[in-house]
């Protein structure tokens, strides 16, 4: 009976995936170019490009502000943009719904969680040839290694965001707690090292205080850094970044991962993690502790984002390059867009035009920000900043810095990229065209367990075996075998 039920569930999921693919009408299969423009692009009308992204609270004046920004866009590329924001916690589900239903869009922020899968479903346009011929300035602006890291089956389906493209993980403590509890931040290197300061803070601040505040949209950042996710968008599978044998493993079963999951569970039970961490969509501001990927000077941004006067930081990982890190921020063009060329021109402008880049990052001059010097801005309101995160949009390297931050930080980010080591699987991207159903089924299983597991709300001693049992029934072993086969062939 159970076996039959599993078969029925798998069949239903496969049919849902197929229906989603059909709903998109005229989507091209993975590996087949679909970069032509429709007749509507040649009619002389001023198109409005729909751009879906991820962020926080949508600014109340977004529509009004876009009217101002669009005047500049019309002047530059003869197009307008409508930016739509999905919240951190709802983003992945929302993008799945958009793609599966065939809802119209022109551009979409994407990353390793769904990029390869959406490419395999034919949701994104193949821009390999068009990006060089139609937008040469864009192609030249972004390093070749980033274009390579974006490829699926040797083709390009998205524009990578050229920024801190290698991974460097920082842990941050609000300075007022550092001073109050004598926390030796530089000595903290592992999750076990966090235990003592967390407990000191909890004991001193009382029952309603949670040193580690998590949510569905903000889990423990960097938890799986030691494993290359192979762009599968499925954390339970990976290769240790320094394993020269490149052995594909079940990540949840690795000893250090299990130990850290147990630690999360203990923190949850002891009230160090907020009790609603597994159901809360977004974490509150003012976090006493923060785990974030970035570069040293990014602390000024994190302080502003979380309303903390001063964070004391320590780098605990990296910098390391892998294909996942490159695919951590991408913008793709819909295979069904009526304005593919204009969409690509928009991304070129964002990556090469200083004025437009600042508009995306900071909003409307005189309303959301003002220039204090040629490449330095003073932010007048946090509303735009909170709703539209800069890392999702375009390169950092033609964007103004904020008043009070290091004006040379972009040079330091470039140096961090140059100094990064590389994963043993750097350049490899899993082709999921033959395992789409297994990937989709396993993502359903992982989504069922991950919010409890990554919040510490479930006991990993029972949750991990239960999760693995369902993953295997959903095709996990097939994915691992296929991944190992492709890796061996790629690095032969």
One Martini backbone bead per residue (centre of mass of N, CA, C, O) as a GRO file, in nm:
protein
  492
    1UNK     BB    1   0.060   0.061  -0.023
    2UNK     BB    2   0.297   0.258   0.014
    3UNK     BB    3   0.414   0.219  -0.267
    4UNK     BB    4   0.164   0.318  -0.420
    5UNK     BB    5   0.156   0.600  -0.294
    6UNK     BB    6   0.431   0.692  -0.396
    7UNK     BB    7   0.363   0.664  -0.695
    8UNK     BB    8   0.130   0.865  -0.694
    9UNK     BB    9   0.284   1.114  -0.595
   10UNK     BB   10   0.494   1.114  -0.826
   11UNK     BB   11   0.287   1.139  -1.055
   12UNK     BB   12   0.157   1.406  -0.968
   13UNK     BB   13   0.415   1.576  -0.972
   14UNK     BB   14   0.479   1.526  -1.268
   15UNK     BB   15   0.213   1.649  -1.377
   16UNK     BB   16   0.256   1.930  -1.259
   17UNK     BB   17   0.514   1.989  -1.413
   18UNK     BB   18   0.394   1.951  -1.696
   19UNK     BB   19   0.174   2.164  -1.672
   20UNK     BB   20   0.366   2.401  -1.628
   21UNK     BB   21   0.507   2.374  -1.903
   22UNK     BB   22   0.246   2.416  -2.074
   23UNK     BB   23   0.147   2.694  -1.956
   24UNK     BB   24   0.386   2.868  -2.092
   25UNK     BB   25   0.398   2.867  -2.374
   26UNK     BB   26   0.665   2.845  -2.591
   27UNK     BB   27   0.874   2.694  -2.452
   28UNK     BB   28   1.200   2.614  -2.431
   29UNK     BB   29   1.415   2.383  -2.429
   30UNK     BB   30   1.684   2.283  -2.305
   31UNK     BB   31   1.943   2.409  -2.523
   32UNK     BB   32   1.733   2.594  -2.676
   33UNK     BB   33   1.704   2.858  -2.852
   34UNK     BB   34   1.514   3.171  -2.724
   35UNK     BB   35   1.595   3.497  -2.863
   36UNK     BB   36   1.369   3.612  -2.993
   37UNK     BB   37   1.157   3.858  -3.131
   38UNK     BB   38   0.874   4.007  -3.141
   39UNK     BB   39   0.667   4.217  -3.311
   40UNK     BB   40   0.610   4.412  -3.065
   41UNK     BB   41   0.910   4.531  -3.058
   42UNK     BB   42   0.864   4.674  -3.364
   43UNK     BB   43   0.619   4.904  -3.320
   44UNK     BB   44   0.722   5.158  -3.114
   45UNK     BB   45   0.662   5.099  -2.844
   46UNK     BB   46   0.652   5.138  -2.487
   47UNK     BB   47   0.767   4.920  -2.282
   48UNK     BB   48   0.684   4.714  -1.993
   49UNK     BB   49   0.892   4.568  -1.760
   50UNK     BB   50   0.873   4.272  -1.580
   51UNK     BB   51   1.022   4.258  -1.244
   52UNK     BB   52   1.122   3.999  -1.046
   53UNK     BB   53   1.180   3.990  -0.688
   54UNK     BB   54   1.354   4.032  -0.380
   55UNK     BB   55   1.240   4.120  -0.032
   56UNK     BB   56   1.090   4.334   0.153
   57UNK     BB   57   0.927   4.595   0.212
   58UNK     BB   58   0.734   4.765   0.016
   59UNK     BB   59   0.739   5.057  -0.102
   60UNK     BB   60   0.486   5.289  -0.101
   61UNK     BB   61   0.645   5.460  -0.352
   62UNK     BB   62   0.717   5.281  -0.598
   63UNK     BB   63   0.538   5.371  -0.836
   64UNK     BB   64   0.611   5.673  -0.826
   65UNK     BB   65   0.921   5.630  -0.855
   66UNK     BB   66   0.913   5.480  -1.130
   67UNK     BB   67   0.819   5.720  -1.293
   68UNK     BB   68   1.089   5.868  -1.268
   69UNK     BB   69   1.282   5.644  -1.368
   70UNK     BB   70   1.138   5.600  -1.649
   71UNK     BB   71   1.231   5.858  -1.786
   72UNK     BB   72   1.524   5.760  -1.810
   73UNK     BB   73   1.470   5.492  -1.960
   74UNK     BB   74   1.339   5.605  -2.213
   75UNK     BB   75   1.586   5.773  -2.295
   76UNK     BB   76   1.790   5.520  -2.311
   77UNK     BB   77   1.581   5.247  -2.416
   78UNK     BB   78   1.266   5.264  -2.459
   79UNK     BB   79   1.174   5.191  -2.149
   80UNK     BB   80   1.008   5.024  -1.887
   81UNK     BB   81   0.953   4.951  -1.527
   82UNK     BB   82   0.822   4.673  -1.323
   83UNK     BB   83   0.856   4.621  -0.988
   84UNK     BB   84   0.851   4.307  -0.817
   85UNK     BB   85   0.792   4.192  -0.476
   86UNK     BB   86   0.911   3.925  -0.282
   87UNK     BB   87   0.934   3.780  -0.005
   88UNK     BB   88   1.162   3.594   0.146
   89UNK     BB   89   0.962   3.355   0.241
   90UNK     BB   90   0.784   3.357  -0.052
   91UNK     BB   91   0.957   3.347  -0.314
   92UNK     BB   92   0.982   3.050  -0.407
   93UNK     BB   93   0.679   2.995  -0.428
   94UNK     BB   94   0.611   3.227  -0.621
   95UNK     BB   95   0.795   3.145  -0.861
   96UNK     BB   96   0.667   2.871  -0.907
   97UNK     BB   97   0.387   2.980  -0.976
   98UNK     BB   98   0.464   3.154  -1.219
   99UNK     BB   99   0.593   2.930  -1.393
  100UNK     BB  100   0.361   2.711  -1.380
  101UNK     BB  101   0.128   2.921  -1.487
  102UNK     BB  102   0.248   3.145  -1.700
  103UNK     BB  103   0.310   3.405  -1.597
  104UNK     BB  104   0.390   3.714  -1.679
  105UNK     BB  105   0.734   3.800  -1.770
  106UNK     BB  106   1.070   3.934  -1.820
  107UNK     BB  107   1.202   3.929  -1.528
  108UNK     BB  108   1.424   3.733  -1.296
  109UNK     BB  109   1.513   3.652  -0.999
  110UNK     BB  110   1.784   3.419  -0.935
  111UNK     BB  111   1.903   3.092  -0.817
  112UNK     BB  112   2.004   2.786  -0.701
  113UNK     BB  113   1.709   2.704  -0.615
  114UNK     BB  114   1.589   2.749  -0.951
  115UNK     BB  115   1.750   2.782  -1.213
  116UNK     BB  116   1.790   2.495  -1.338
  117UNK     BB  117   1.493   2.417  -1.330
  118UNK     BB  118   1.384   2.649  -1.512
  119UNK     BB  119   1.553   2.577  -1.753
  120UNK     BB  120   1.439   2.284  -1.792
  121UNK     BB  121   1.139   2.414  -1.830
  122UNK     BB  122   1.173   2.678  -2.025
  123UNK     BB  123   1.158   2.976  -1.878
  124UNK     BB  124   1.433   3.062  -2.006
  125UNK     BB  125   1.631   3.242  -2.200
  126UNK     BB  126   1.860   3.218  -2.453
  127UNK     BB  127   2.158   3.452  -2.439
  128UNK     BB  128   2.434   3.380  -2.562
  129UNK     BB  129   2.432   3.551  -2.833
  130UNK     BB  130   2.291   3.823  -2.751
  131UNK     BB  131   2.494   3.936  -2.534
  132UNK     BB  132   2.722   3.994  -2.748
  133UNK     BB  133   2.567   4.140  -2.988
  134UNK     BB  134   2.364   4.346  -2.821
  135UNK     BB  135   2.556   4.355  -2.527
  136UNK     BB  136   2.882   4.413  -2.509
  137UNK     BB  137   2.918   4.575  -2.243
  138UNK     BB  138   2.809   4.359  -2.059
  139UNK     BB  139   3.003   4.129  -2.134
  140UNK     BB  140   3.269   4.293  -2.052
  141UNK     BB  141   3.202   4.356  -1.747
  142UNK     BB  142   3.189   4.047  -1.710
  143UNK     BB  143   3.351   3.793  -1.619
  144UNK     BB  144   3.413   3.488  -1.757
  145UNK     BB  145   3.374   3.309  -1.499
  146UNK     BB  146   3.075   3.396  -1.462
  147UNK     BB  147   2.961   3.296  -1.726
  148UNK     BB  148   3.042   3.002  -1.677
  149UNK     BB  149   2.881   2.975  -1.399
  150UNK     BB  150   2.593   3.016  -1.565
  151UNK     BB  151   2.595   2.765  -1.712
  152UNK     BB  152   2.380   2.540  -1.910
  153UNK     BB  153   2.492   2.330  -2.126
  154UNK     BB  154   2.674   2.583  -2.245
  155UNK     BB  155   2.452   2.794  -2.162
  156UNK     BB  156   2.289   3.115  -2.136
  157UNK     BB  157   2.017   3.232  -1.887
  158UNK     BB  158   2.189   3.465  -1.735
  159UNK     BB  159   2.276   3.742  -1.531
  160UNK     BB  160   2.533   3.808  -1.343
  161UNK     BB  161   2.636   3.929  -1.029
  162UNK     BB  162   2.893   4.161  -0.991
  163UNK     BB  163   3.060   4.094  -0.686
  164UNK     BB  164   3.064   3.895  -0.410
  165UNK     BB  165   3.117   3.595  -0.569
  166UNK     BB  166   3.247   3.508  -0.327
  167UNK     BB  167   3.269   3.336  -0.025
  168UNK     BB  168   3.203   3.521   0.284
  169UNK     BB  169   3.184   3.466   0.634
  170UNK     BB  170   2.992   3.644   0.888
  171UNK     BB  171   3.003   3.730   1.233
  172UNK     BB  172   2.764   3.914   1.443
  173UNK     BB  173   2.777   4.154   1.717
  174UNK     BB  174   2.638   4.342   1.930
  175UNK     BB  175   2.824   4.564   2.106
  176UNK     BB  176   2.653   4.582   2.371
  177UNK     BB  177   2.700   4.271   2.431
  178UNK     BB  178   3.001   4.257   2.420
  179UNK     BB  179   3.043   4.448   2.663
  180UNK     BB  180   2.851   4.315   2.878
  181UNK     BB  181   2.984   3.994   2.813
  182UNK     BB  182   3.276   3.968   2.712
  183UNK     BB  183   3.313   3.915   2.400
  184UNK     BB  184   3.531   3.714   2.196
  185UNK     BB  185   3.503   3.744   1.873
  186UNK     BB  186   3.780   3.653   1.729
  187UNK     BB  187   3.759   3.348   1.866
  188UNK     BB  188   3.526   3.287   1.674
  189UNK     BB  189   3.476   2.982   1.447
  190UNK     BB  190   3.238   2.809   1.563
  191UNK     BB  191   2.939   2.698   1.670
  192UNK     BB  192   3.045   2.617   1.952
  193UNK     BB  193   3.153   2.911   2.016
  194UNK     BB  194   2.851   3.030   2.050
  195UNK     BB  195   2.736   2.913   2.312
  196UNK     BB  196   2.844   3.093   2.542
  197UNK     BB  197   2.738   3.376   2.450
  198UNK     BB  198   2.443   3.296   2.426
  199UNK     BB  199   2.407   3.214   2.729
  200UNK     BB  200   2.485   3.483   2.851
  201UNK     BB  201   2.263   3.649   2.713
  202UNK     BB  202   2.018   3.489   2.811
  203UNK     BB  203   2.065   3.517   3.115
  204UNK     BB  204   2.079   3.838   3.120
  205UNK     BB  205   1.800   3.910   2.945
  206UNK     BB  206   1.599   3.672   2.937
  207UNK     BB  207   1.318   3.505   2.828
  208UNK     BB  208   1.241   3.719   2.572
  209UNK     BB  209   1.533   3.653   2.473
  210UNK     BB  210   1.707   3.608   2.142
  211UNK     BB  211   2.014   3.562   2.013
  212UNK     BB  212   1.877   3.362   1.788
  213UNK     BB  213   1.716   3.488   1.503
  214UNK     BB  214   1.475   3.320   1.312
  215UNK     BB  215   1.357   3.210   0.979
  216UNK     BB  216   1.246   3.116   0.679
  217UNK     BB  217   1.403   3.374   0.535
  218UNK     BB  218   1.626   3.340   0.799
  219UNK     BB  219   1.859   3.144   0.827
  220UNK     BB  220   2.157   2.987   0.878
  221UNK     BB  221   2.405   3.133   0.742
  222UNK     BB  222   2.632   2.893   0.603
  223UNK     BB  223   2.580   2.593   0.695
  224UNK     BB  224   2.681   2.467   0.384
  225UNK     BB  225   2.971   2.577   0.288
  226UNK     BB  226   3.149   2.297   0.271
  227UNK     BB  227   2.942   2.256   0.026
  228UNK     BB  228   2.886   2.168  -0.296
  229UNK     BB  229   2.569   2.198  -0.466
  230UNK     BB  230   2.585   2.181  -0.796
  231UNK     BB  231   2.314   2.354  -0.861
  232UNK     BB  232   2.052   2.188  -0.746
  233UNK     BB  233   1.889   2.318  -0.498
  234UNK     BB  234   1.996   2.077  -0.280
  235UNK     BB  235   2.135   2.046   0.025
  236UNK     BB  236   2.156   1.715   0.066
  237UNK     BB  237   2.363   1.772  -0.173
  238UNK     BB  238   2.727   1.703  -0.222
  239UNK     BB  239   3.065   1.850  -0.212
  240UNK     BB  240   3.347   1.879  -0.078
  241UNK     BB  241   3.547   2.152  -0.144
  242UNK     BB  242   3.831   1.957  -0.075
  243UNK     BB  243   3.756   1.703  -0.249
  244UNK     BB  244   3.951   1.543  -0.485
  245UNK     BB  245   3.732   1.306  -0.550
  246UNK     BB  246   3.439   1.409  -0.577
  247UNK     BB  247   3.223   1.312  -0.364
  248UNK     BB  248   2.903   1.228  -0.342
  249UNK     BB  249   2.684   1.337  -0.078
  250UNK     BB  250   2.504   1.311   0.220
  251UNK     BB  251   2.496   1.583   0.407
  252UNK     BB  252   2.316   1.510   0.662
  253UNK     BB  253   2.528   1.260   0.737
  254UNK     BB  254   2.740   1.439   0.828
  255UNK     BB  255   2.891   1.485   1.124
  256UNK     BB  256   2.904   1.806   1.137
  257UNK     BB  257   2.609   1.850   1.060
  258UNK     BB  258   2.478   1.693   1.289
  259UNK     BB  259   2.603   1.856   1.522
  260UNK     BB  260   2.473   2.132   1.434
  261UNK     BB  261   2.180   2.035   1.449
  262UNK     BB  262   2.189   1.969   1.751
  263UNK     BB  263   2.256   2.254   1.841
  264UNK     BB  264   2.001   2.389   1.738
  265UNK     BB  265   1.809   2.216   1.908
  266UNK     BB  266   1.919   2.305   2.184
  267UNK     BB  267   1.867   2.608   2.148
  268UNK     BB  268   1.565   2.582   2.116
  269UNK     BB  269   1.505   2.442   2.392
  270UNK     BB  270   1.669   2.692   2.553
  271UNK     BB  271   1.582   2.981   2.413
  272UNK     BB  272   1.784   3.099   2.189
  273UNK     BB  273   1.561   3.039   1.997
  274UNK     BB  274   1.292   3.125   1.853
  275UNK     BB  275   0.981   2.958   1.858
  276UNK     BB  276   0.896   3.086   1.548
  277UNK     BB  277   1.125   3.009   1.332
  278UNK     BB  278   0.949   2.790   1.150
  279UNK     BB  279   0.707   3.028   1.071
  280UNK     BB  280   0.856   3.272   1.025
  281UNK     BB  281   0.920   3.470   0.752
  282UNK     BB  282   1.060   3.717   0.916
  283UNK     BB  283   1.297   3.877   1.063
  284UNK     BB  284   1.379   4.098   1.274
  285UNK     BB  285   1.509   4.365   1.384
  286UNK     BB  286   1.786   4.391   1.589
  287UNK     BB  287   2.007   4.184   1.584
  288UNK     BB  288   2.238   4.041   1.806
  289UNK     BB  289   2.277   3.826   1.573
  290UNK     BB  290   2.482   3.765   1.266
  291UNK     BB  291   2.468   3.592   0.951
  292UNK     BB  292   2.692   3.682   0.674
  293UNK     BB  293   2.748   3.762   0.340
  294UNK     BB  294   3.070   3.923   0.231
  295UNK     BB  295   3.238   4.204   0.362
  296UNK     BB  296   3.376   4.401   0.589
  297UNK     BB  297   3.217   4.677   0.496
  298UNK     BB  298   2.918   4.554   0.517
  299UNK     BB  299   2.846   4.629   0.811
  300UNK     BB  300   2.705   4.902   0.753
  301UNK     BB  301   2.461   4.769   0.617
  302UNK     BB  302   2.371   4.579   0.844
  303UNK     BB  303   2.317   4.798   1.052
  304UNK     BB  304   2.096   4.942   0.892
  305UNK     BB  305   1.907   4.700   0.835
  306UNK     BB  306   1.895   4.631   1.174
  307UNK     BB  307   1.931   4.877   1.371
  308UNK     BB  308   2.247   4.888   1.441
  309UNK     BB  309   2.507   5.066   1.556
  310UNK     BB  310   2.708   4.801   1.627
  311UNK     BB  311   2.915   4.563   1.473
  312UNK     BB  312   3.092   4.273   1.553
  313UNK     BB  313   3.339   4.100   1.357
  314UNK     BB  314   3.387   3.767   1.196
  315UNK     BB  315   3.569   3.558   1.001
  316UNK     BB  316   3.475   3.198   0.915
  317UNK     BB  317   3.479   3.213   0.584
  318UNK     BB  318   3.697   3.239   0.347
  319UNK     BB  319   3.728   3.281   0.030
  320UNK     BB  320   3.496   3.112  -0.208
  321UNK     BB  321   3.470   2.945  -0.509
  322UNK     BB  322   3.160   2.870  -0.680
  323UNK     BB  323   2.892   2.812  -0.867
  324UNK     BB  324   2.688   2.891  -0.650
  325UNK     BB  325   2.800   3.177  -0.593
  326UNK     BB  326   2.742   3.283  -0.878
  327UNK     BB  327   2.427   3.174  -0.851
  328UNK     BB  328   2.323   3.372  -0.612
  329UNK     BB  329   2.297   3.606  -0.855
  330UNK     BB  330   2.031   3.647  -1.088
  331UNK     BB  331   1.910   3.746  -1.425
  332UNK     BB  332   1.629   3.661  -1.607
  333UNK     BB  333   1.470   3.579  -1.914
  334UNK     BB  334   1.190   3.521  -2.055
  335UNK     BB  335   1.078   3.304  -2.298
  336UNK     BB  336   0.793   3.492  -2.314
  337UNK     BB  337   0.904   3.747  -2.389
  338UNK     BB  338   0.841   4.038  -2.593
  339UNK     BB  339   1.135   4.187  -2.468
  340UNK     BB  340   1.434   4.077  -2.476
  341UNK     BB  341   1.617   4.308  -2.570
  342UNK     BB  342   1.522   4.515  -2.355
  343UNK     BB  343   1.595   4.347  -2.107
  344UNK     BB  344   1.900   4.344  -2.174
  345UNK     BB  345   1.935   4.650  -2.178
  346UNK     BB  346   1.861   4.690  -1.883
  347UNK     BB  347   2.102   4.521  -1.769
  348UNK     BB  348   2.318   4.689  -1.899
  349UNK     BB  349   2.251   4.956  -1.760
  350UNK     BB  350   2.283   4.853  -1.465
  351UNK     BB  351   2.603   4.767  -1.528
  352UNK     BB  352   2.699   5.072  -1.675
  353UNK     BB  353   2.506   5.287  -1.532
  354UNK     BB  354   2.541   5.491  -1.269
  355UNK     BB  355   2.263   5.628  -1.234
  356UNK     BB  356   2.080   5.374  -1.252
  357UNK     BB  357   2.216   5.213  -1.028
  358UNK     BB  358   2.138   5.416  -0.803
  359UNK     BB  359   1.836   5.392  -0.836
  360UNK     BB  360   1.810   5.093  -0.762
  361UNK     BB  361   1.958   5.120  -0.479
  362UNK     BB  362   1.822   5.426  -0.367
  363UNK     BB  363   1.639   5.573  -0.584
  364UNK     BB  364   1.539   5.900  -0.548
  365UNK     BB  365   1.660   6.191  -0.595
  366UNK     BB  366   1.569   6.385  -0.304
  367UNK     BB  367   1.403   6.137  -0.153
  368UNK     BB  368   1.615   5.889  -0.074
  369UNK     BB  369   1.864   6.062  -0.189
  370UNK     BB  370   2.203   6.211  -0.181
  371UNK     BB  371   2.467   6.385  -0.294
  372UNK     BB  372   2.804   6.451  -0.153
  373UNK     BB  373   2.938   6.323  -0.406
  374UNK     BB  374   3.006   6.170  -0.690
  375UNK     BB  375   3.026   5.853  -0.520
  376UNK     BB  376   2.834   5.969  -0.281
  377UNK     BB  377   2.575   5.882  -0.047
  378UNK     BB  378   2.273   5.991   0.118
  379UNK     BB  379   2.043   5.844   0.315
  380UNK     BB  380   1.700   5.941   0.385
  381UNK     BB  381   1.570   5.645   0.347
  382UNK     BB  382   1.499   5.294   0.416
  383UNK     BB  383   1.269   5.188   0.232
  384UNK     BB  384   1.421   5.108  -0.025
  385UNK     BB  385   1.647   4.938   0.097
  386UNK     BB  386   1.456   4.722   0.234
  387UNK     BB  387   1.299   4.629  -0.041
  388UNK     BB  388   1.578   4.664  -0.240
  389UNK     BB  389   1.827   4.471  -0.282
  390UNK     BB  390   2.137   4.516  -0.429
  391UNK     BB  391   2.233   4.212  -0.493
  392UNK     BB  392   1.991   4.161  -0.718
  393UNK     BB  393   2.063   4.360  -0.970
  394UNK     BB  394   2.388   4.439  -0.984
  395UNK     BB  395   2.666   4.568  -0.989
  396UNK     BB  396   2.889   4.733  -0.761
  397UNK     BB  397   3.118   4.886  -0.958
  398UNK     BB  398   2.886   5.137  -1.036
  399UNK     BB  399   2.837   5.215  -0.732
  400UNK     BB  400   2.768   5.395  -0.481
  401UNK     BB  401   2.853   5.500  -0.179
  402UNK     BB  402   2.817   5.553   0.154
  403UNK     BB  403   2.806   5.762   0.392
  404UNK     BB  404   3.075   5.644   0.609
  405UNK     BB  405   3.197   5.462   0.417
  406UNK     BB  406   3.416   5.294   0.232
  407UNK     BB  407   3.525   5.414  -0.079
  408UNK     BB  408   3.716   5.131  -0.131
  409UNK     BB  409   3.540   4.864  -0.117
  410UNK     BB  410   3.529   4.762  -0.413
  411UNK     BB  411   3.830   4.691  -0.427
  412UNK     BB  412   3.811   4.482  -0.193
  413UNK     BB  413   3.615   4.292  -0.334
  414UNK     BB  414   3.794   4.223  -0.573
  415UNK     BB  415   4.023   4.107  -0.398
  416UNK     BB  416   3.860   3.881  -0.271
  417UNK     BB  417   3.811   3.735  -0.536
  418UNK     BB  418   4.117   3.699  -0.609
  419UNK     BB  419   4.179   3.535  -0.322
  420UNK     BB  420   4.015   3.301  -0.386
  421UNK     BB  421   3.926   2.999  -0.358
  422UNK     BB  422   3.843   2.671  -0.491
  423UNK     BB  423   3.643   2.448  -0.575
  424UNK     BB  424   3.659   2.126  -0.701
  425UNK     BB  425   3.372   2.213  -0.872
  426UNK     BB  426   3.448   2.434  -1.041
  427UNK     BB  427   3.218   2.484  -1.321
  428UNK     BB  428   3.003   2.298  -1.220
  429UNK     BB  429   2.679   2.192  -1.361
  430UNK     BB  430   2.393   2.048  -1.317
  431UNK     BB  431   2.214   1.834  -1.524
  432UNK     BB  432   1.847   1.802  -1.493
  433UNK     BB  433   1.691   1.685  -1.745
  434UNK     BB  434   1.686   1.366  -1.630
  435UNK     BB  435   1.592   1.481  -1.308
  436UNK     BB  436   1.342   1.661  -1.257
  437UNK     BB  437   1.146   1.492  -1.082
  438UNK     BB  438   1.343   1.425  -0.854
  439UNK     BB  439   1.402   1.714  -0.773
  440UNK     BB  440   1.112   1.802  -0.716
  441UNK     BB  441   1.046   1.582  -0.505
  442UNK     BB  442   1.285   1.654  -0.308
  443UNK     BB  443   1.197   1.946  -0.253
  444UNK     BB  444   0.937   1.874  -0.113
  445UNK     BB  445   1.070   1.724   0.117
  446UNK     BB  446   1.265   1.944   0.218
  447UNK     BB  447   1.041   2.156   0.277
  448UNK     BB  448   0.909   1.984   0.501
  449UNK     BB  449   1.186   1.988   0.698
  450UNK     BB  450   1.370   2.256   0.701
  451UNK     BB  451   1.233   2.456   0.899
  452UNK     BB  452   1.269   2.281   1.150
  453UNK     BB  453   1.569   2.199   1.124
  454UNK     BB  454   1.693   2.507   1.082
  455UNK     BB  455   1.554   2.595   1.375
  456UNK     BB  456   1.559   2.341   1.588
  457UNK     BB  457   1.256   2.202   1.612
  458UNK     BB  458   1.409   1.934   1.546
  459UNK     BB  459   1.522   1.613   1.582
  460UNK     BB  460   1.784   1.479   1.405
  461UNK     BB  461   1.765   1.178   1.495
  462UNK     BB  462   1.470   1.170   1.344
  463UNK     BB  463   1.454   1.371   1.099
  464UNK     BB  464   1.676   1.271   0.910
  465UNK     BB  465   1.579   0.979   0.856
  466UNK     BB  466   1.299   1.064   0.754
  467UNK     BB  467   1.397   1.242   0.522
  468UNK     BB  468   1.571   1.027   0.374
  469UNK     BB  469   1.345   0.827   0.318
  470UNK     BB  470   1.184   1.027   0.135
  471UNK     BB  471   1.407   1.095  -0.063
  472UNK     BB  472   1.449   0.811  -0.174
  473UNK     BB  473   1.153   0.781  -0.274
  474UNK     BB  474   1.204   1.048  -0.470
  475UNK     BB  475   1.523   1.002  -0.596
  476UNK     BB  476   1.807   1.055  -0.458
  477UNK     BB  477   1.993   0.830  -0.574
  478UNK     BB  478   1.965   0.916  -0.868
  479UNK     BB  479   2.097   1.193  -0.833
  480UNK     BB  480   2.372   1.097  -0.725
  481UNK     BB  481   2.451   0.924  -0.966
  482UNK     BB  482   2.429   1.148  -1.181
  483UNK     BB  483   2.630   1.346  -1.050
  484UNK     BB  484   2.877   1.160  -1.052
  485UNK     BB  485   2.883   1.109  -1.354
  486UNK     BB  486   2.919   1.408  -1.442
  487UNK     BB  487   3.176   1.471  -1.283
  488UNK     BB  488   3.360   1.254  -1.403
  489UNK     BB  489   3.331   1.362  -1.693
  490UNK     BB  490   3.414   1.665  -1.652
  491UNK     BB  491   3.708   1.572  -1.492
  492UNK     BB  492   3.861   1.373  -1.705
   0.00000   0.00000   0.00000
